[in-house]
């Protein structure tokens, strides 16, 4: 049979329904760990024996004792693992057309064996019964070697090739599939970021085998040479980490820190406003060129994001004891909201551009809130520039807007002229407001946040004036000196 052909469930397989199809796990080590009945079945010459790989102690013993068909050639010829699993499942079913087949895998057929569900699906399509004979998995062997009881403190098993982000390490964790150097490098880097270079991890190689090796050392003591098909990493949580960790830290502070314990939702409002303003300032300082990130500026953003997150979690923690708020409920409410307001992603609605997305968001939001008035939902205490943009956006959705920037520029020139001609304080106040409102409208059409633009301008002015102050006494300087310093400041600090 051509091992590269894919299995076709619709082809003629008369007679094959009576052939036995058995999937057998051989455990993590040598064959002597298996029951005698399982060993006898594996050695039964009436079965064609297909093994996923012979790079395993027990499967290598089988290959030495009898004829086997190995899937190792597929690992060499295919471009990705998914193709390997598909081809190997097709190979097993192809041999099943000819007679009884055993497919033998390392460890347990129910743990990390991605070919198995494909075989079971192909078999179900044909009405073929699949016999499953389980065995000790590498997880069982590691737990036995190290002394982990999953029911005592929990246990999670992760794939090193596809680590979650965020990466939770709140319970004992086994990271498997660290079989190539690039995967090991990525896993060690992620662990060091969360736990620190000095945190201990345990490297387990050949768990359940005669030459099992266990080493516990700081993360920085390991390198990519530990990569192998039978290597796993075990992490005992040293301290709270990541998202789950910061929630636990907040709960601890609320219980044990006198200042944190006495805070209320009302007392923290000013903190939230201040932290949000500092975050906005850090975001405004980011360079406009997205292709060349300023990592120093992003470090400031990272810190300010954390400060805002602190405020969010503080309020959640305050509401938890009464049951009024829960971290999971807050997160799930957000998930539900994002799902409902993106029917073009999670439903069957279509959009053409970002403007359509905003319209869908507002339409769904209005329906959720039962809003009827044009400006319902525009917060009364928004910053004026932001509120102006919100009000104008509502006007756009009912068709009261310009299509291009040209008439906006013309309107701005008109409003400036009216301001220049205003003769009373009341008239100047009115006309200046119109100028600012039109500037916000222009910013909206240019797709520039007015708050960001103004913050950037203020920061630029501050930097230039600070530089000028470093050149001499500004108060005593002449107009020409000030003008010269100003032009030099523009060239120096931007």
N, C-alpha and C positions, 0 to 999 in steps of 0.2 A: 504493500500500500504506500502511496505517496503521502509522507507524513505532513506535507505542507498544505494538503487540501483541507478545506473547512467541512465540518460535519453538516450534512443536509438532512434535516428531520423529515423532509417530504419524500425522500428516495425510498426504494423498495427494500425492506428489511425482513422479508418473510422468514420465519424460523428463529430470528435473533431474540424475539421476546422471551423465549424459554431459556436463553443463556443467563447464567448468573453474572451479576455485576456487583463486585464487592469493593468498597473503599476501606482501606485499613491504615490505621495509624501505627507507626512502629516505635513511638515514644521518642524521648530525647537522646537516648544513648544506644548501647549495644542490644542485640536481640535477647540476651538472657534476662532482660527486664520484662519481657513479654510473657503472658501465659503460654503454656505449652500448646494449647489448642490454636492460638493465633500463629505461633511459629510453624506448626504443622500445615496450616492453611497456606501460609506464604510459600512454603516449600512444595506444595502440591503441584506436580507436573501437569495436571489436567487443566490448570489455569494458565493463561498468558499473564505474565506479571509485568506491569508497567509501573515504573517508579519515577517520581518527579525528578529526583536527582540521586546520584550515588555519592555525592559529597556529604555524607552523613554516616556515622559509624554503623548503625544497624542496616541501612540500605546498602552500604558497601559490603557488609557481610553477606547479604542476600545475593549481590552481584557475583560474589566469589563462589557461592554455593550452587547457583543455578543460572539459567539464561534469563536475562531481564531486558526490557526495553526502557531506556533512560530518556528523560526529557532534557538532559543537559545540552544536547545539540541545538535545541531551540533557543536556549539562553544565548548561545553564540550567534545564531543566525537572525534573530528578530531584533527589531529596533527598540521595543519597549516591552515591559512586563505584561501589559494587557494582551499584546499579540501572542506572547508565550503561553499565557493561560488559555487563550482561545484555541491555539493550535494543539496544545497538549490535550485539552478536552476533546477536540475533534479526533485526535489520534486514539484516545481511549475508546471512544464510541465506534471508530472504524474497526478496531480489533474486536469489539464486542459483536460486530456483525458476523465475525468468523467463529466465535466460540466464547466460552466463559473467560472473564477478565477480572483480575485484581489490580486496583490502582493503589499503590502504597506510597505514603507520604511521611515525612519526618514529623515527630511529635503527634499531636492530635489532629484528625482531619477536620475538626470543628474550629481550630484556632489558627488563623493566619494562612489558611490554605485556599487561595483564591480560585484555584482550578476546580475545587470540589463543587461549589454552587453552580458552576457552568455545566459540569457533568450531570448534576442532579436535574438541572433545567432541561438539558437535551433528553435525558432519560424520561422525564415526565411527559415531554411532548410526544414520546412514542409509547407511553404506557409501560415502560420498563421499570421494574422494582429495583431500587438500589439498597444494598445491605451496607450498613455502616458499623464498623468495629472500631470503637474508640480506643484511646491510649493516653498515657500521661503526656501532657503538653510541656513545652519549655517553661510555661508559666508555673505549672505545678512543681517542676524541678527547681526553679529559682526560689520559689517560696519555701520549699523544703530545705534547700541549701542555706538560705539566709535566715530562715525562721520568721517569715511573714505570715500572719493570719489575716486574710482579707476581711473577715468579719469583725476583727478587733478594731482596726483603724481605717478600714477601706483600702482599696487598691485600684489603680488605673494603669492600663497598658496602652502605650502610644506607639505609633509608627514613626520611626526616626526620619523617614522620607517625607512625611506629611504631618509635621508637628502642628498642633492648633496654635492660633494666635488670636487672643492672648493664650499663654501657656500656663495652665493651672498646675501648681505643685503643692497642693494642700494636703495630699495623702501620699503614702508610699507609691512610687511610680516606677514602672518598668518601661524602658524605651527599647524597643526591638528594631530589627531591620537596619542596624548600623553596620552595614556590610561592605561599604566602600568608603575610602578616605574623605571624599567630599561631603558625604552625609555625616560622618563623625565630626568633621570640622564645624559644620553648621550646628549640630546638636550641642557640642561643647561650648560654642560661642553663645548660643541661646541660654544655656544653663549658667554660664559665667555672668551674663547680663543680669539675670534674676537673682542669683545666689551669691555672686562674688567669686573671684578666682580661688579663694582659700576654702570654699565649701567642699566637703567630702562627697564623693560619689563612689559607687561600687561598680566595678566592671566584672561581669560574669561571662566566662567563656566555656563552651562545651558543658553547659549545665546538664546534669544527669548522666554524663559520660564518665568513663574511667579516668580521663585526664582533665576533669573539671578544674577550672582555676578561678579564684575569687580574689580581687584586689580592691582595697579601699584606700583611696588617696585623694588629696585636693585636686580640683578640676585642672589646675595648671600643670599637674604632674603627668597628665595623659596627653597623648597626641594621636594623630590619625593612624598610627601603626596598630591600634587596637581593633581596627576594622576587620571583621570576618563574618562569614555566614552564620556563625553560632555565637555571636557576641551580643550581649544586652547590657544596658546600663540600668542601675537601680539607684533611685534618689530618695533619701529620707528627708522630708521637709525640715529645714533648719529653722526657718522663720516664715511668717506669712509672706507670700510673694504675689505679684501681679494684681489683677482686679480683686480676686478673692482676698488677697492679703491686705489690701488697703481698706476693704470693708471691715475686716477683723481688727485692724489697727484702730479704726474709728470707734468701734464698739469698746475696745479696751480703754481708749482715752476717755470715752464718755463715762465709763465706770470708775476710773482710777485717777483722772486728772481733775483737781478742784475747779479750774477755770472752765474746762470743757463741760464738766457736770452741771454748771450753773447757767449755761447758755440756753436761750430759747429761740424759737423761730424768729421772733421780733427783734431780739438783740443782735441777730446775725445779718439782718437785712443790709445794714451799712457795709458789712464785710463783703457780702456778695456783690454789691454795687462797685465797691472799690476794686475787688479782684477782677471783675469783668472789665473795668476800665483799664486796668494794667494789662490784661490779656489783649484788649483791643489795641493798645499802644504797641505791644510786642508784635502783633500781627501786621500793623501798619508799617513797622520797620522792616518787614521782609522785602527783599528785592523783587521787583516786578518780573524779572527774567526767571521763568520757571525752570529753564534748562540748566541753570547754574545756581543751585541752592547755596545759601550762606549758612553753613552749619552752625556758626556762632550765633546767628540770629535765631535759628531754629532751636538752639539750646535754651534761649530765653523764652521762646514760645512754649517749649516743653515744660519748663518750670511754671509758667503762668497758667497753662492748661491744668497742671496738677493742683494749683491753688484754687482754680474754679471748681475742679472736681471735688476738692476737699469740702467746699461749701455745699455742694450737692449732697455728698454723703453725710455731712454733718446734719442736714435737715432730715435725711432718711433715718439716721441713727436716733435723732430726737423723737421721731414719730413711731419707732419700733416698739418700745415697751407697751404702749397702749394698743398696739395692733393697727393703728391708723395708717402707718406706712411700713412697707417691707421692701428691701432691696430688689428681690426677685419680681415683686409686683410692679415696681417702678419701671424696671427693665422691660417686663412683658407688656406693660401699657405702651411703652415706646415702640416695641416691636409691632404690636397690633396697629398703632397709628401709622407707622411707616409702610406697613403692608397695605392698609386700606387706602392710603393717599398716593400709592404708586400702582394703580391698576394697570398701567402700561408695562410694568415690570412683573407684577405678581398676578395679573389678570389678563384679560383679552382686549383691553383698550389700546389704541395706537396713538402715538404722538410723533410730530415731525421735528420738533426742536425744543430748546430749553424753555422758550416762552410758553409753548403748549403745556409743558410739565408744570409750570407755575399756575397756569389756569386750572389744570386738573386738581392740583393741590388745594387751591383756594375753593374750588367748587365742592370738593369732597369735605373740606374743613367746614364750609358754611353749612352743608347738610348735616354734619355731625353736631354742630353747635346750635342748629335751629336758627341761624341768623337770617334776618330779612332786610335790615337797613343796609345801605351801601357801605357805611363805615363801621358797622358792627364788627367788633374784634380788633380794631385798631386801639392799642392801649393808650389811655389818656396821659400817662406819665412817661411816654417815650421821649428820648432826646429829640429836640425840634427838627434837626436835619433828617433823622431817621423817620420821624413821623411824617414829615413833608413827603418823603419818598414813598411811604406807605399809602398816603392819601392819593398821590398822583397815580400810583399803580392801580388803585381801585377805580380811579377815573378812566384809566386806559382800558380796563376790562369792560366798560360800558361804551367804549368808542370815543371818549372825549380825550383825544391826544393827538399829537403830531406824528406823522409817519417818518420824518427824517429830522436831522439836526439843524438844517438850514433855517426853518422858521423859529426854532428855539433860539438860535444865535440872534436872529432879527428881533425877537421878543426881548432878549436880554439887553440889546442895544437900546431898545425903546424904553425899557424900565430904568436903565441908567440915566437916560436923558431926562426922564420924568423926575428922578431923584435929584439931579443937578438943578432942576428948575423949581423944586419944592421950596416954598418960602416960609412955612411955619414948622414948628417942632412936630406938630401932629402930622403934617403932610410928609415931612422927612421920615418919621417913624413908619408911616404907611408905605411910602415908596421904597424905603430900604428893605422892608419885609418882602415886597414884591420882587426886588432884585435877588434877595437870598432864595426865595421860593423858585424863581426862574433858574438860578444857578443849580439848585437841586434837580430841577427838571432836566437841565442839560447833562448833569452827571448821570442821571438815570438813562438817558438816551445813549450816552457814551459808555454805559455799562461800567461806571466807576462809582464805588461807594463814596458818597459825599463825606461821611465821617472819616473814612480812610484818607481821602484826599486832604481834608483839613488837618487831620492829625499829622500827616506827612509834611504839610507846609509849615505847621507850627514847629515841628521838630527841626526842620531845615533852617527856619529862621533862628531858633535858639542856638543851633550849632554855629551858624554864621556870626551871630552876635557875641557868643562866647569867644570865638576866634578873634574878633575885632577887639574885645576887651583885653585879650592877651597881648595886643600890639601897643597899647597905650591907654591913657586916660580918655575915656569916651566923652566925659562931661567937658573936659577942657579942649577937646579936639575941634578943629575948624570944620566947616561943612565940606570943604574940598578933601580934607583928610578922611572924614567919615566916608565920603563917596569912594575914595581910593581904597580904603580898607574893605568896604563892602564888596567892591568888584574883586579884590584879591581873595576875600573870603569865599566868594562864589567859585573861584577857580580852585581853592584849597580844599574846602570841605563839601563842595557840591551845592 
